[in-house]
């Protein structure tokens, strides 16, 4: 891939080295994959369950921000 820009390379690649921090945790009796976005603030990335009814609960939807810890 070639990127043609007049911006300095430092400005283009700023923050690209950081990768998200994921944890697998139990929250409200459900197993979740969470992404750390701030101190004690997590975004739900994935629900880990074999029960189809748990996927219908609005509290488990990916993208939901929760306080954990």
Residue pairs with C-beta under 8 A, 6 or more apart in sequence:
3 12
5 12
20 35
20 36
21 35
21 36
22 33
22 34
22 35
22 36
22 45
23 33
23 34
23 36
23 42
24 31
24 32
24 33
24 34
24 48
25 31
25 32
25 34
25 42
25 68
26 32
27 34
27 66
27 68
28 59
30 47
30 49
30 54
30 60
31 47
31 48
31 49
32 44
32 45
32 46
32 47
32 48
32 60
33 44
33 45
33 46
33 47
33 48
34 42
34 43
34 44
34 45
34 66
34 68
35 42
35 43
35 45
36 42
37 43
37 65
40 67
40 68
40 69
41 65
41 66
41 67
42 65
42 66
42 67
42 68
43 63
43 64
43 65
43 66
44 60
44 61
44 62
44 63
44 64
44 65
44 66
45 62
46 62
47 54
47 55
47 60
47 62
49 55
54 60
58 64
